[in-house]
Amino acid sequence: MAGIYDYLKERGQLTDDEPARENWLLAGLIHDTDYGGEFKNEYPLKTKEALARYGLESSDTVLRIVQAHAPELTGRQPKNKTKLRARSIRN
């Protein structure tokens, strides 16, 4: 997700209170930790619990970024000024 941060920053589309790039980077590393097993049906709302299983934790800021990457599932909307849409690339 650090790449998305860089993309938005280059285009002036980050808000003034946007979390630091390092938070976006961490969110990118952990954002799918709850996408499987017992947590899959509640993804991505169970990231904190999935991390705790391994004795890990994350800041609330990073957890909010994780939730904002799937607003249709979490209700948490991204704070930046643009909406990115995933595109599939076909060979």
LUMLUMKOL-674683 format. One record per atom (N, C-alpha, C): residue number from 1; x, y, z; residue in one letter. Coordinates in Angstrom, 2 decimals, decimal comma. Each point is the difference from the previous one (the first is absolute). Example, Ala and Ser with C-alpha at 12.3 -4.5 7.8 and 13.67 -1.06 7.14 Angstrom:
BEGIN
SITE num      xx      yy      zz residu
SITE   1   13,19   -5,69    7,80      a
SITE   1   -0,89    1,19    0,00      a
SITE   1    0,90    1,20    0,00      a
SITE   2   -0,35    1,05   -0,72      s
SITE   2    0,82    1,19    0,06      s
SITE   2   -0,77    1,09    0,73      s
//
This chain:
BEGIN
SITE num      xx      yy      zz residu
SITE   1    0,82   -1,19    0,00      m
SITE   1   -0,82    1,19    0,00      m
SITE   1    0,86    1,26    0,00      m
SITE   2    1,29   -0,16    0,24      a
SITE   2    0,89    1,15   -0,07      a
SITE   2    0,04    0,56   -1,42      a
SITE   3   -0,13   -0,87   -0,99      g
SITE   3   -0,05    0,45   -1,38      g
SITE   3   -1,22    0,86   -0,28      g
SITE   4   -1,13   -0,37    0,60      i
SITE   4   -1,21    0,81   -0,14      i
SITE   4    0,21    1,36    0,66      i
SITE   5    0,62    0,00    1,17      y
SITE   5    0,31    1,26    0,69      y
SITE   5    0,84    0,90   -0,92      y
SITE   6    1,06   -0,58   -0,58      d
SITE   6    0,87    0,78   -0,88      d
SITE   6   -0,77    0,56   -1,19      d
SITE   7   -0,85   -0,83   -0,59      y
SITE   7   -0,82    0,42   -1,14      y
SITE   7   -0,88    1,19    0,37      y
SITE   8   -0,68   -0,11    1,13      l
SITE   8   -0,89    1,08    0,43      l
SITE   8    0,78    1,26    0,36      l
SITE   9    1,15   -0,17    0,64      k
SITE   9    0,82    1,16    0,37      k
SITE   9    0,49    0,75   -1,23      k
SITE  10    0,47   -0,74   -0,99      e
SITE  10    0,48    0,63   -1,24      e
SITE  10   -1,08    0,83   -0,68      e
SITE  11   -1,23   -0,39    0,17      r
SITE  11   -1,12    0,68   -0,65      r
SITE  11   -0,72    0,99    0,92      r
SITE  12    0,55    0,21    1,20      g
SITE  12   -0,59    0,96    0,94      g
SITE  12   -1,37   -0,42    0,50      g
SITE  13   -0,21   -1,29    0,12      q
SITE  13   -1,33   -0,48    0,37      q
SITE  13   -0,08   -0,56    1,42      q
SITE  14    1,01    0,27    0,82      l
SITE  14   -0,06   -0,40    1,41      l
SITE  14   -0,57    1,15    0,81      l
SITE  15   -0,72   -0,33    1,04      t
SITE  15   -0,52    1,05    0,88      t
SITE  15    1,11    0,45    0,95      t
SITE  16   -0,20    1,15    0,63      d
SITE  16    1,01    0,54    0,91      d
SITE  16    0,25   -0,91    1,20      d
SITE  17   -1,01   -0,75    0,42      d
SITE  17    0,15   -0,85    1,17      d
SITE  17    0,23   -1,47   -0,36      d
SITE  18    0,51   -0,24   -1,20      e
SITE  18    0,27   -1,37   -0,46      e
SITE  18    1,08   -0,64    0,88      e
SITE  19   -0,19   -1,27    0,37      p
SITE  19    1,05   -0,69    0,76      p
SITE  19    1,31   -0,06   -0,78      p
SITE  20    1,09   -0,17    0,71      a
SITE  20    1,33   -0,05   -0,61      a
SITE  20    0,15   -1,18   -0,94      a
SITE  21    0,91    0,13   -0,95      r
SITE  21    0,26   -1,06   -0,98      r
SITE  21    0,30   -1,33    0,69      r
SITE  22    0,72    0,03    1,12      e
SITE  22    0,36   -1,21    0,72      e
SITE  22   -1,25   -0,76    0,46      e
SITE  23   -1,05    0,73    0,37      n
SITE  23   -1,25   -0,65    0,39      n
SITE  23   -0,64   -0,70   -1,18      n
SITE  24    0,03    0,64   -1,16      w
SITE  24   -0,53   -0,62   -1,22      w
SITE  24    0,81   -1,26   -0,33      w
SITE  25    1,32    0,07    0,15      l
SITE  25    0,85   -1,15   -0,28      l
SITE  25   -0,37   -1,17    0,91      l
SITE  26   -0,15    0,25    1,29      l
SITE  26   -0,38   -1,07    0,93      l
SITE  26   -1,38   -0,55   -0,33      l
SITE  27   -0,93    0,86   -0,36      a
SITE  27   -1,34   -0,45   -0,37      a
SITE  27    0,08   -0,94   -1,20      a
SITE  28    0,87    0,30   -0,94      g
SITE  28    0,17   -0,86   -1,16      g
SITE  28    0,52   -1,38    0,38      g
SITE  29    0,85   -0,04    1,00      l
SITE  29    0,57   -1,29    0,41      l
SITE  29   -1,02   -0,87    0,74      l
SITE  30   -0,90    0,61    0,75      i
SITE  30   -0,91   -0,79    0,85      i
SITE  30   -1,44   -0,06   -0,50      i
SITE  31   -0,32    0,68   -1,08      h
SITE  31   -1,41    0,20   -0,35      h
SITE  31   -0,80   -1,26   -0,31      h
SITE  32    0,63   -1,10   -0,28      d
SITE  32   -0,75   -1,23   -0,28      d
SITE  32    0,23   -1,08    1,05      d
SITE  33    0,51    0,34    1,16      t
SITE  33    0,27   -1,02    1,02      t
SITE  33   -1,26   -0,70    0,47      t
SITE  34   -1,14    0,63   -0,14      d
SITE  34   -1,26   -0,62    0,44      d
SITE  34   -0,82   -0,52   -1,18      d
SITE  35    0,62   -0,13   -1,15      y
SITE  35   -0,72   -0,47   -1,19      y
SITE  35    0,17   -1,51   -0,14      y
SITE  36   -0,58   -0,71    0,92      g
SITE  36    0,08   -1,45   -0,04      g
SITE  36   -0,41   -0,59    1,33      g
SITE  37   -0,19   -1,30    0,01      g
SITE  37   -0,34   -0,69    1,24      g
SITE  37   -1,27    0,54    0,63      g
SITE  38    0,01    0,02    1,31      e
SITE  38   -1,20    0,41    0,75      e
SITE  38   -0,37    1,47   -0,17      e
SITE  39    0,93    0,82   -0,46      f
SITE  39   -0,28    1,43   -0,12      f
SITE  39   -0,50    0,41   -1,39      f
SITE  40    0,07   -0,89   -0,97      k
SITE  40   -0,27    0,38   -1,39      k
SITE  40   -1,36    0,68   -0,19      k
SITE  41   -1,02   -0,45    0,69      n
SITE  41   -1,33    0,58   -0,17      n
SITE  41   -0,12    1,40    0,59      n
SITE  42    0,97    0,39    0,81      e
SITE  42   -0,03    1,34    0,62      e
SITE  42    1,14    0,88   -0,48      e
SITE  43    0,68   -0,43   -1,03      y
SITE  43    1,11    0,75   -0,59      y
SITE  43   -0,50    1,34   -0,52      y
SITE  44    0,71    1,09    0,19      p
SITE  44    1,25    0,20    0,71      p
SITE  44   -0,20    0,60    1,39      p
SITE  45   -1,04   -0,40    0,67      l
SITE  45   -0,30    0,54    1,32      l
SITE  45    0,73   -0,71    1,14      l
SITE  46    0,66   -1,09   -0,29      k
SITE  46    0,64   -0,81    1,05      k
SITE  46    1,52    0,01   -0,07      k
SITE  47    0,57    0,99   -0,64      t
SITE  47    1,46    0,07   -0,11      t
SITE  47    0,65    0,00    1,38      t
SITE  48   -0,52    0,79    0,90      k
SITE  48    0,57    0,10    1,35      k
SITE  48    0,01   -1,37    0,68      k
SITE  49   -1,10   -0,73   -0,09      e
SITE  49   -0,09   -1,32    0,62      e
SITE  49    0,94   -1,00   -0,67      e
SITE  50    0,09    0,08   -1,33      a
SITE  50    0,89   -0,91   -0,73      a
SITE  50    1,46    0,24    0,39      a
SITE  51    0,40    1,24    0,13      l
SITE  51    1,36    0,32    0,43      l
SITE  51    0,26   -0,49    1,41      l
SITE  52   -0,98    0,17    0,88      a
SITE  52    0,16   -0,39    1,41      a
SITE  52    0,29   -1,49    0,14      a
SITE  53   -0,51   -0,81   -0,90      r
SITE  53    0,27   -1,44    0,03      r
SITE  53    1,49   -0,30   -0,06      r
SITE  54    0,76    0,91   -0,57      y
SITE  54    1,44   -0,18   -0,14      y
SITE  54    0,79    0,91    0,94      y
SITE  55   -0,71    0,57    0,97      g
SITE  55    0,65    0,88    0,95      g
SITE  55    0,38    1,35   -0,60      g
SITE  56   -0,68    0,39   -1,06      l
SITE  56    0,30    1,26   -0,69      l
SITE  56   -1,13    1,00    0,21      l
SITE  57    0,32    1,25   -0,16      e
SITE  57   -1,02    1,05    0,05      e
SITE  57    0,39    1,12   -0,93      e
SITE  58   -0,97    0,86   -0,27      s
SITE  58    0,23    1,12   -0,90      s
SITE  58   -0,70    1,23    0,57      s
SITE  59    0,42    1,15   -0,45      s
SITE  59   -0,63    1,23    0,46      s
SITE  59   -1,41    0,12   -0,57      s
SITE  60   -0,83    0,79    0,66      d
SITE  60   -1,35    0,26   -0,50      d
SITE  60    0,05    0,68   -1,37      d
SITE  61    1,00    0,83   -0,22      t
SITE  61    0,15    0,68   -1,28      t
SITE  61    0,16   -1,00   -1,13      t
SITE  62    0,87   -0,98    0,18      v
SITE  62    0,22   -1,01   -1,03      v
SITE  62   -1,26   -0,84   -0,18      v
SITE  63   -0,67   -0,35    1,08      l
SITE  63   -1,22   -0,79   -0,11      l
SITE  63   -1,09    0,76   -0,75      l
SITE  64   -0,07    1,32    0,18      r
SITE  64   -0,97    0,80   -0,75      r
SITE  64    0,31    0,00   -1,50      r
SITE  65    1,27    0,05   -0,34      i
SITE  65    0,39   -0,05   -1,42      i
SITE  65   -0,42   -1,35   -0,58      i
SITE  66    0,24   -1,07    0,73      v
SITE  66   -0,39   -1,33   -0,46      v
SITE  66   -1,51   -0,05   -0,24      v
SITE  67   -0,77    0,53    0,92      q
SITE  67   -1,45   -0,02   -0,16      q
SITE  67   -0,45    0,87   -1,16      q
SITE  68    0,69    1,10   -0,25      a
SITE  68   -0,39    0,91   -1,08      a
SITE  68    0,29   -0,58   -1,38      a
SITE  69    0,81   -1,05   -0,07      h
SITE  69    0,26   -0,58   -1,33      h
SITE  69   -1,16   -0,87   -0,47      h
SITE  70   -0,99   -0,22    0,87      a
SITE  70   -1,19   -0,76   -0,40      a
SITE  70   -1,24    0,67    0,59      a
SITE  71   -0,28    1,24   -0,41      p
SITE  71   -1,10    0,75    0,63      p
SITE  71   -1,36   -0,65   -0,17      p
SITE  72   -0,18   -0,76   -1,07      e
SITE  72   -1,29   -0,65   -0,20      e
SITE  72   -0,24   -1,10    1,04      e
SITE  73    1,05   -0,48    0,64      l
SITE  73   -0,13   -1,03    1,04      l
SITE  73    0,06    0,56    1,40      l
SITE  74    0,70    1,14    0,17      t
SITE  74    0,23    0,54    1,35      t
SITE  74   -0,78    1,27    0,31      t
SITE  75   -0,42    0,71   -1,05      g
SITE  75   -0,65    1,28    0,22      g
SITE  75    0,98    1,14    0,24      g
SITE  76    1,29   -0,30    0,06      r
SITE  76    1,02    1,05    0,21      r
SITE  76    0,47    0,51   -1,35      r
SITE  77   -0,27    1,24   -0,28      q
SITE  77    0,35    0,61   -1,27      q
SITE  77    1,43    0,54    0,02      q
SITE  78    0,73   -0,13   -1,10      p
SITE  78    1,33    0,61   -0,09      p
SITE  78   -0,10    1,51    0,17      p
SITE  79    1,05    0,60    0,56      k
SITE  79    0,00    1,44    0,23      k
SITE  79    0,62    0,78   -1,15      k
SITE  80    0,69   -0,67   -0,91      n
SITE  80    0,65    0,75   -1,07      n
SITE  80   -1,04    0,54   -0,97      n
SITE  81    0,47    0,81   -0,93      k
SITE  81   -0,90    0,75   -0,88      k
SITE  81   -0,36   -0,73   -1,29      k
SITE  82    0,39   -1,24   -0,14      t
SITE  82   -0,28   -0,74   -1,22      t
SITE  82   -0,50   -1,38    0,33      t
SITE  83   -0,59   -0,63   -0,97      k
SITE  83   -0,42   -1,39    0,15      k
SITE  83    0,75   -0,81   -1,04      k
SITE  84    0,75   -0,98    0,48      l
SITE  84    0,73   -0,87   -0,91      l
SITE  84   -0,86   -1,23   -0,29      l
SITE  85    0,04   -0,42   -1,21      r
SITE  85   -0,72   -1,21   -0,39      r
SITE  85    1,02   -1,04   -0,45      r
SITE  86   -0,17   -1,20    0,49      a
SITE  86    0,88   -1,09   -0,42      a
SITE  86   -0,32   -0,35   -1,45      a
SITE  87    1,03   -0,24   -0,76      r
SITE  87   -0,17   -0,41   -1,40      r
SITE  87    0,67   -1,35   -0,18      r
SITE  88   -0,66   -0,86   -0,71      s
SITE  88    0,64   -1,28   -0,30      s
SITE  88    0,83    0,16   -1,28      s
SITE  89    1,08   -0,69   -0,04      i
SITE  89    0,88    0,04   -1,15      i
SITE  89   -0,07   -1,37   -0,65      i
SITE  90   -0,39   -0,03   -1,25      r
SITE  90   -0,12   -1,26   -0,71      r
SITE  90    1,10   -0,10   -1,03      r
SITE  91    0,55   -1,19   -0,11      n
SITE  91    1,06   -0,25   -0,99      n
SITE  91   -0,59   -0,21   -1,36      n
//
